[in-house]
Amino acid sequence: MLQQPIYNPNVLGVELADDKFEKFDWLRLPYNSNALPILEKFSDKLEWEWALLCNNVNAVGLIEKNLDKLNIDCWIRLCMNLNAVDLIEKKLDKLNSDCWDNLCWNVNAVGLMKRNMDKVIWYSTCGNVNADAIELIEKNLDKLDIDCWIRLCMNLNAVDLIEKNLDKLDINCWVELCSNINATHIIEKNLDKIYLPHCWVRLCMNLNAVDLIEKNLEKVDEYKCWIKLCINRNAIGLIEKNLDKLDSDCWYRLCNNVNAVGLIEKNLDKINSDCWNMLSMNYNAVGLMEQNVDKVNWFIACDNENPNVIGLIEKNLDKLDFECCGRLCANPNAIGLIEKNLDKVIWPYLSTNPNAVDILRNNMDKVHLNGLSRNPNIMQVLGALDYDAMKQKNSAFAEEIVGSVFNPVRLMKICDEYGVEFSDLVENVY
């Protein structure tokens, strides 16, 4: 298999000195899955940071070389790490009940759980979405208490199992089941179980329950139901038929709904300044913002993920203050605009931007290692590609390709298909 790029932990060819250690953000860097060369460089300086590092899916190799640095908090976190199961299985003596609690959530740990059935925490297992975990639960239903069933009702992949065991559910289970997007068919067949108002509040947030709600509108008259419906991106048609049910809080929530922009545009008289704050973040509201420039919250708009918002911002640069510029510098879609306005760059924010690699490499004296700590492309900024290491790591892959391409059976098929003599083909290839 072709390997990922390998970078040297150098700052444009200059080795990272020990005095750089304090300049990184050590609350962020251990979580950065692409910062492994830096983490390896400073591994001897890490103390409490090992606990954070145990969450990093790419750091398992480094952790395995430093097992003596791990305390119980580290092992608890490591048990949630999708790539750490093989390591954990070698060190089961390090695990306590809290570790097993986390491990039973881990979708890659089901095999390990099956080999250690006496350690399984069934409540946590009921939250595991791995199909093998659901199968394991089904074979051990006698181990489940009511809290397990409540947790299982939240599990998107456990619906078939739940449907076979409806007699195990209490009202709290039904409340949780109302939030499960895969369980609406069960709800519809058991409306007599949905008698608490809170059930309908949960259903109003369920993307797949809108048709069911529309058939039972008399159940959703509670204030909170309409607020939750306004968040539901599939409920716009239903909302449009019931605008009289909406108050100012509903309109505020609706302004953050990506599918509600057309409805909002027809009801601008309901939109106050707080609503415009939400609209300024709404991915689909850029056109509406362009028609109401005086209402836009520019600080929030600079965070909008829609690439089209950058054109609007570029036409209104005079509206941006220092805080806006900081937000804009962190926006991955704003690189073209930033390149035209380098004098306005807030470098700590730009250092976090994954698309700013070229700008940062050309301005290394301005890069902030603190901000760069959370940048997924940190090594593209700080390092150079290690071609020798990549060549060595890919050698097995290269041999596999050569073996496949020049397999005599394959070459004979080519000769037969194109009427070429084998000796001629071999002579031309070699």
N, C-alpha and C positions, 0 to 999 in steps of 0.2 A: 504494500500500500504506500502511495506517495506521501511523504512526510510534510508537515507544516514548515514554513521558513524558520531558520534558526538565526538568532541575532547574538552578537557579542555584547556583553554588558559594558560597552564603552560609550563615552560621550564624544561622538564624532571622532573616534580613534583615540581618545584620551581616557585612560582607565579611571573608573569611578573611585575617587579617593574616599577614605573613611570619613572625612569631614562633611561629605554629602549626606551621610546617614540621617542626620537630624532634619534635613530639608525636605525629606519625603513625608507624606501624610501616612503614618503607620496605622491609622484607623481605616484607611482606604486601600493602600497598596497590597496588603495580604489577600484581599478579595479579588484583585485584578488577575484574571486567569492568564494574561499574556505577559506578566511581569516576572516570570520565573527566574530569568538570568540575574535580575537585580536582587531578588529574594535569596538566591543562592550566594550571591556576592556578599551579602550582609548577614548570612545565616548565623554566624557566630555572635552577632550582636542582638539577635532576637531574644526576647524574654516573654512577656505577656502576649506578644504578637503571635506566638505559636498557636494560641487558641483560635485567633482569627484565620490564620493560614490553613487550619484544618477544614475550613469551608471551601477552600480553593480546589476545584476538580483537577487542575493541572499540577498541583503541588504534592501529589501523593508520593512521588519518587523522592523528593526532597525530605518530606516528613519521615519516610522510611529510613533514611540515613541519619535521622536525629531523634529516634524514639525516646532517648533518654531525656529529651527536653519536654516531653509531653506530661502534663498533669491530668487529673481526671476530667477537668473541664474540656481539655483538648480531645480526649477520647469520646466524650459525649457529643461534641460537634462533629468529629470525624465520622461518627456513625450515620450522619445525615449525608455524607459525601458520596455521590453516586459512583465515584471511581475508587473508593477506598475499601470495598468489600473484601477483596482478596487479602489485603494487608490486615484487615480486622480479623479475618478468619485465622490468621497465624498468631494472633495475640488475644484470643478470647479471654484469657485470664485477667486482662486489663479492664474488662467491661463490668460495670455495675448495672443495676436495674434501670437507671436513667439512660445509660447507653443503649440497652435493649429497647427501651421505649422509643428512642429515635431510630434505631436500626429497623424497627418494624414498619416505620414509614417509608424506608428507603426502597424504591422500586427495584433496585438491583440486588437486594438482600434476601429475596424470597427463598432461594436455594439454601442459604445459610440458616434461615429460620426453620426450614424443614428438617435440617440436620440437628437442630437444637430446640425441639418442640417444647421442652420444659422451661425454656427461657422466653418464649414468645409472650409479648404483651398484646392481648387481643384487642384492646381498645384502640391502640395505635395501628394495628394491622387492619382494622376496619376502615382506616383512612387511606390505605395503600391502594393505588389505582391499577397496579399490575394485575393482569388477568389471572396470573398464577396465584397471587395473594387471595383473590376472590375465591378461586377453587379451593385453596387451603382453608379458608373460612367456612366454605360450604361443607367441608368434611369434618368440621369441628364446631358445629352450631351449638353443641351443649356447653361450650366454653364461653358463650356470649351472654353478658348481662344486659340490662336495659340501656346502660350508657353506651355499650358497643353497638346496639341497634340504632341508637340516635346518631352515632358517628357514621354508621354504615349508610344511613339514609342521605347523608351528604355526598357520598361517594358516587361519582358519575357512572362508574363502571359496575356498580353493584345492583343495578335496578332489577335485572332478571332474578337475582337471588332474593331480593326484597319481595318481589311479586309472588314468589312461592311461599313466603312466610309472613303474610300480612297479619296473621294472628299474633305475631310477636311484637307488633308496634303499639306504642301508647301515644297519647296526644302529642307529646314532645317529639316523637319520631315523625308524626305527620306534619308538624310545623317545619321541621328540617327538610322533609321530602318536598314541601312546596317550593323550596329554592332549587331543587335538583332539575335541571333542564331536560334530563332524560326520563323524568318520572311523571310527566303531565298526563299521560294516558292512564296511569294508576289513579291519580287524583280525580280525574274525570269520572272514573267508575266508582269512586268512593267519596262522593261529596258529603255524605252524612258524617264522615270523619273530620271534615274541614269546618268545624263550628266555631273555633276561636277566631276573633278578628285578626289576630297576629298571623294566622295562616294566610289570609287574603293579602295582608301587607307583603308577606314573602312572595306570594304568587305574582303580585304586581311587578316585582323585579325580575321574574322568570321570563326569559326571552321567548320561550316556547308556550307560554300560558295565555297569550293575549286573546286567542279565540275563546278559550274557556272563561276568561274574565268577562268578555263581551256578552256571553250568554248568561252571566250571573252578576250583572251590574248592580243589582240591589245589595250585593254583599260588599261592594267596594265604596260605599259612601263615606267611610271613615277618612278623615283628613289625610292621614299618613299614606293611605293607599294611592291617592292621586299624586302625591309627591314622588312616590316610588315609581309610579307609571311614567312620570315625566322623565325619569332616568332611563327607562326601558326603550331602547332604540327601535324595537318592533311595535311599539304601541302608538305611534304617531297618528295613524288613521283613527283609532279609538279616541284618542285625546281630542282630535279635531272635531269629532261629533259631540264632545262634551266640554266645550270651552267654559261653560258656565260653572263648572266644578273647580276651576283653577283659581288660586289666589296668588299673591305676589311671590310666595315661596315656591310655588309650582312653576311659575314662569322663570324664576331664577334657575331652578334645576333644569328646566327644559332648554335653556340657553347653552347648556353644556352637552346636549344631545346632538350627535352629528347628523341625525336624520330629521331634525326638527327645524332646520333653517328656513325651509319654504314656508312652514306654518308661522314661524316668528316674523318673517318678512311681511306677512299679511296682517300682523297684529303688533306693529311697532309701538302703538300707543300704550301697550302693556309693559314695555321694556324700560326699566329704570337704569340708573348708572351702575348698580350692582350687577344687573343682567348683562350690561355691556362688558363688564369685567370677565364674565364667563364666556360671552360670545367672542371676545378677543383671543381666547384660547381654543375655540371650536375650529377643528380642522376644516369643516365645510363652510365656514362663515366668512371667508375672505372676500367674496363678492359683495356681501352685505356690508362688510367693514369699508370696502372701497366706496360704497354709496353713502357712508356715514362717518367720514374720516374724523369729524369733530367729536364723535362718541367713543372712539377707539382708546383702549387702555394700552399705551405703547409698551409699557414695561411687560405686560402679560403677552402682548402680540409678538414680542421678540422671542418668546418661547414657543410660539405656535409651530407645530411640526410640518405644516403644509408648505412646500417649497414656494408656492405662489405668493405667500405673504411677504417674501423678501422684496419682490417688486414694489409692493405697497410701501414697505418701510423705506426703500431707496428713494421714493418720491417724497418722503416726509422726514428726512434725516434731521431737520431742524427741530423736530418734536422729541428727539431722544436726549435724555439726560445721562449722567454717568452710570446710573444703575441699569438703564436700558441698554447702553453699550455693552455692559458686562454680560447681560443676558444674551444679547445678539452674538457676542463673541463665542458663546458656548453652543450656539445653534449650528448643527452640522450642515444645514442647507444655506448658510450665509457666507460661505467661504469666498465666493466671487465678489460680493459686496465688501467684505472685510479687506480683501486684497487691494481694493481701490481706496481704502480709508485706513491705512496702517497707522496714521497719526492718531486715530481715535481708539486704537485697540487697547483693551484692558487685558493685559497678558496673563494674569492668574486664571481668568476665565477661558481665554483662548487655549491655554495649556490643557484644558480638559476636553477640547474639541477633537473627536477622532478623525475629522476630515482636514485638520489644519497641519498635517505632518510637514508639508513642504514649507509653509510659512514658518513653522517652529524651527525646522532644521536650518533655515536661512537666517534665523535670529536667535541663536542659541544663548546669547547673553541676556535675553529677555525671558527665556523660558522659566516658569516656576515649577520646581519639582513637586511642590505640594499639590498643585492642580493637576500636574501630569500623572500623579499617582493613580488617579481614577480614569485615565485615558486608556482605552483598550489598545490603542496603537502606540503605547509608550515606547516599545522597543524599536519601532520604526523611526522614532524621534531620537532616542538616545544611542541606538546601536547601529552597527553596520552588518549586513548579511554575512554570515559565516559560511562561505561557500565550501570550504574544506569539510566542515562538520556536516553540512547538508549532503555533500557528495558521499561521505562515508555512511551516513544514515540511510541514504537511498540506494546503496550498492546492491542490497538484496532485491529491491524492487527492479533495478536495472537488469540484474541477472535473470529475473523472472520474465521480463519483457523480451529480452534477447532469446531466452529459451523458447518462448511462445512463438515469436516471429520467425525464428529459424528452425522450428520443429520440422523434421523431415517429412512427416505425414502432411503437414500444412503445405509445404513446398511442392509435394507430389500432387496435391489437389489443385494447386495453382497451375502446374504444368499441364494437367489433364484438361483443365477448364480453358486454357488459352493456347493449347497445342504447342507448348514449348518443351524442348528436350531438357531433362533434369540437369545434365552436365552443362548445358548452355546457361541455364538459370544460375547455377551455383557459381560458374565462372564470372558472370556479370555482377552477382551479389558480392562475391569476395574479391 
